[in-house]
């Protein structure tokens, strides 16, 4: 293992915010798996790229989140005074047991298989409305006009955000993803993160007051009631986790739909196959998740000294798990892992994470993407992407998605 192992062209092996990496990270992952499967970054993080290592780190109790300690090591002792990092420290995504167990237990009921299945008619209705709004125009941006509105509407429904407040969420910026990247934020980015966090806090505090006065059948009402029960939830935990649920509830699904549609249009044979055999859609969603995951990485901290693949990870060190790389590991997918194949069998992508932090909304995201893509192929069969070869990617690494995807028919 050597942090100075070079990538192609003499650059570093792992440079996740470089334009070349963001455009197509997969050749870089291939080199990492081959040359340096447990790589050390200039920031001292260990990067795992093989399926076996990624899988183990996500599920092994010797690894945890330890968010405050990890962030302090990276930015210095004052960092937790910054509102955006303070808020993130209350996210269940960044928590270890017992806090994680308590927080997740409060929201898990909203995401049961039965509840999610019951949302199918509502999801179908939103998808049809989005297509109805643009069908006569002959063109749209598949991200803003289509992929974005569906999951934002669904998470607004679930949280109980009133209809008249939603327009601002449809127009809200999508630049929060940078917070999750493994490259430290600049002072300017932290300032921007703080401002966005403050706006969200102000809005949700008002909404909590509204739900205390007029309870509804929604997640915010249930969490407000848990907060009043004192020992279950503090106000800071309530606010931070609603912000998390809102972001996580739409970001990854927007990217899953967008990345899936792009992959299909770059592989016309697979697009034609899926149009001819719509019954393949459920399996195709798993293949989209594997082929170009909307979440490329998750992280853990070693809670004790751990031997990982023959490399000693000292206690307290961060381990970055490259989900996108694990999903194309030939050890698991020996049959041309870099090819999109909507008929591929036994696809079990790691895109939703693993262990106690496995994504709560995984099944909801799958169903949203399944209905969205199937309806689009059925209702706009001659839709084509204007420039499938050079799309504009968002400048973030962990949340992989497109800025826009213009299409016409």
N, C-alpha and C positions, 0 to 999 in steps of 0.2 A: 504494500500500500504506500502510495507516495502522492502527496498533495501537489507535486510539481509535474505529475504526468500530464503531457500535453494532448490537447485535442487535435482535430484536423486543422491544418493551417497554422499550427504553432500556438493557438489560443488555449486558454484553460479548458479542462474537460467539462467542468460544470460552471456555466456562466448564464444562469437562467433568465436574466433580464436583457440579454443581448438580442437584437432584432432577429438574428439568424435562429437563435434558440426558440424564441417565441413563435416564429413562423413555422418551424418544424422541429420539435424537440427530439423526435424519435431516432434519427441517426446518432445524436449525442448520447442518448440512452444506450444504444447498441454498443458504442465505444466504451461507456462506463461499465456495462455488464461484462464486456470482454477484457478490458485492460485493468480496471480498478473498481471491482464491484463493491468495495467498502472504501469510499473515497473521502478524503478530508478537505474541507473548503478552507479558503484563507481566513474565514471567521472561526475555524476550529470545530465546525459541525461535521459529524459523520454522515455520509450520504449512502444509503443502501438502494441498489437498483435491481437486484434479483428478486424474483417472486418469493422464494423460500425465506429470504432474510426479511423482506417487507412484511410478509405474513406473520412471521414470528414476532417481530417487534410490536406490531399492532395488538397482538393477543397475549403477550407474555406479561405477567404481573410484575416482573422486574423492571418494566418500563412504565412511566406515567407521564403526566403533563407538567407538573411542578412549574406552572406558568410564571409566578412572581419571581422565583429564584432564577429561572432561565432568562427572563426579560431583564432582570437587574444585572445579571452577568454580562448581558450583551450591550446594554445602554448605560449602565451606571446606577448608583443608588437613588438618584432623584426621579427616575423614570416613572415610578408609580404615582407621582403627583400629576402626571399628564392625564387629563380626563379620559382620553380614548383607551389608554392602557389600563387605567383603573377599572373602566367599564368591562373591558375584555377579561379582566381577572375574575369577574363574576359569571362569565359564560359557562354553561355546563360543558361546552365543547373543550374548555381549558381546565376543567375541574377534575380532581381525583376523588375517589371515595374517601369519606362518606358523603361529602357535599355533592359529588356527581350523582350518586345513587338517589339522594333526596330530590335534587332538582329535576332529574330525568323522570323520576316517579310522578312528578306533578304534571308533566305534559304528555307522557306516553299514551295516555288514554285517548287523546285526540287523534292518534295516528294508528289505531288498531286496524287490522286488515278489513274488518267489517265496515268500519266508518269510512275508510278510504274507498272501498268498492262502492259504497252508497253514493259517492261523489261523482260517479261516471256520467249520469245525465247532466249534471251541472257543468262538468268539464266539456262535454259535447256541445252544450248550448253556447259556452263562451267561445269555443273554437269556431263554431258556425257563424257567430256574430262577427268575429274578427274577419272572416273571409267575406261575409256579406258586405262589410264596410268598404272593401277594396275591390271586389270582383269586377265592377264595371270600369274601374280605372285602368286595368290592364297591367299594373305594376305595383310593387310594394317593397318595403324593406322587411325582409323575413324576420329580422330581429325585433325592430321597434313595433312594427304593425302586427306582428303575429306571435313570435316566440315569447316576447316580453309580457304581453297583456294577460296571457292565460295564467301563469303561475302567480303573478302579482294579484290578480283578481281572486284566485283561490285562497292565497294566504290572507288577503284582506277579509274574505268571507270567514275564514277560520278564526282569525283574531277578533273579528267583530268591529272592523274599521268601517265607519258609516260611509254609505255610497257617496255622499256629498264631499267627503274628504279625499276621495281616491285619486282625483285628477293629478294632484301633486305627486302621488306615488308613481303614476304612470310616466310622469315627466322627470322623475328624480334621476340624478346622475348615477352611473354605475362604476364609480372609481374607488369604491371602498375595498376592492379586492387586494389592493396593494398592501393593506395591513397584514395579510397572511403570508406575504412573500418572505423567503429566507434571507433576502438582502436587507440590511437595516434601513429604516426610513430616515430621510433627511429631516432637518429641523422644520423645513417648509412643509413636508408631507405630514409630519406630526401635527403641525398647526392646522392644516387642512382637515386631518382626521378628528382633531378636537372640535372643530367648528361643526362638522357633520354630526358628531356624537351629541353635541349640545342641542342642535336643532331636533334631533330624534328624541332626546330626553324630554325637551319642552313639550313636544307634541304628545308623546305617550303619557306624560304626567297628567295632561288635561284629559286624555282619554280614560285614564284610570279613575279620575274624579267622576267622569260621566258614567262609567260602569258601576261605580259605587252607588250612585243615585238611581241609575236605571239599569239593573243587571240584565244581561242577555244570555242566550245559549251559545256562548263562544269561549274561546280560550282565555282571553283577557279577563272576562268575568271570573272564570274559575281561578285564575292566578291571583287576582285581586282578593278573592275570598281566602285563598291560602296565605296571602300576605297578612290579612287581618287575623289569621290564626297564629300569627307571631312566630312560633317556633318553626314554621315550615319555610318561610320566605321573607327576606328583608326587602325593603323598598329598592335598594340598589340592585339586588339579585333580580327582582321583578323587572325593573327597567332594562337591565343589561340583557336578560334572556328574551324579552320581547323583541329588542333590537336584533338579537341573534336569530330568532325564529323568523323575523321578517326577511332578513338578508338571506339566510340559508334556505328559506322557503321558496325563494324565486330564482336566486342567482344560478344555482347549479342546473335547474331545469331549463332556464333560458339557453344556457350553453349546451345542454344535452340536445335540445331540439335543433339549435343552430348548427352545431358540429355534425349532428346526424344528417341533416339535410345537405350540408356541404359535402360530406363523405359520399352520400348517394349520387350527387350530381357530378362528382369527380370519378365515379365508378358506374358509368351508364348501364353496364350489364346487370349490376346489382339493383339499380333503380328499376330497370325493365322487369326483372324477376319479381321484385316486391309489388309492382303494379299488377303483374299477372297473377301473383299468388299472395293476396293480402293476408292469408292465414299465417304467413311467416312473420308477421309484424312483431309479435311478442318476443320471439327469439332474436329478431333483428335489433330490437332495443338493447338487448344484452350485448350484442356485437358492437353497436355504436358506443356503448359505455366502455367496452374493452378497447376498441380501435382508437378512439380519440376522447379520452375521459375529460369531463368538464372540471373535475378536481384532479390535479396532477400530483399533489404531494400532501402528506400529513406528517406531523412531527411528534416525537416522544422524547423523554429524558430518561437516562439510565438512573434508576433509584438505588442501584448498587453496582459494583464492578461486574460487567457481563462480558463473556467471551462470545462474540458474534462472528460466525464463519471464520474462526481462527484469529480474529482481531479483538484485542482487549478494548472494550469501551469503558473508560473510568466513570465512576459514579458522578452524576451531575452534568455529564456531557449530553448535548443534543444529538438526536439521530433523526435524519430526514428520510422519510420513506417515499420513494418515487413510485406512486401508484401507476402512472402512465407507462413507466418502464416495466414494472411487474406484469402489467396487462399484455405486454408483447414479448414476454420472456419465452424463447423457443423451448426451454425446459418444460413448460406447461402447454404451450401451443406450438407443437413441432411442425404443423402444416402451414407454412408461410404466414407467420404471425403479423407481418407488415401488410397483409392483404385484407381488404374488407370482404367478408363472406357472410351474407345474411342467413346462410344455411349451416353455418359452423355449429357443430355439436359440443355439448359440455362446456359452454362459455360461462365462467364464473368470475366476472371482473371484480377487482378490488376497489372499484371507483367510489364505493360508499364507505370505505374504511373497514375497520374490523374491531373485534373485541368489544369492550364496554362502550366504545364511542361509535359503534356502527350507526350510520345515519338513520335518524328517526323517520325521516320522510322518504326513505328509499322507494317504498312501494308507491307512494303518491307520485313521485317524480316519474317512475316508470309508466304509470297509467296516463299521466298528463302527456308524456312524450308519445306514447303509443297512439292515443286518440288524435293528438295534434298532427302527427306525420301521416297517419292513415287517412285522415279527413282531407288533408291538403292534396295527397296523391289522387284521391278519389274525385275531389271537386275541381281541382285545377291540374288535370292530367298533362297539359302541355306547358306547364310552368317550367321556365329555365332560369338558372342563375346567370346574371349578366357577366360576371367575371369570376368563375369558380377557381381559376388558377392563381389569382393574386388577390385574395380577399384581405380585408383590413382586420387584423387581430387586435384585441385589447392589449395594452402594454403590461399585462400582469402575467405571472407564471403559474401560481397555485390554482387560481380560477382561470381556466383556459376557455376563452370564448371570443366571438367575433364582435367587432364594434358595429358593423352593419353588414347586410347581405342583400343587396338589391336584386330583385328578380322580376321577370315579366312573363306575360302569357298572351 
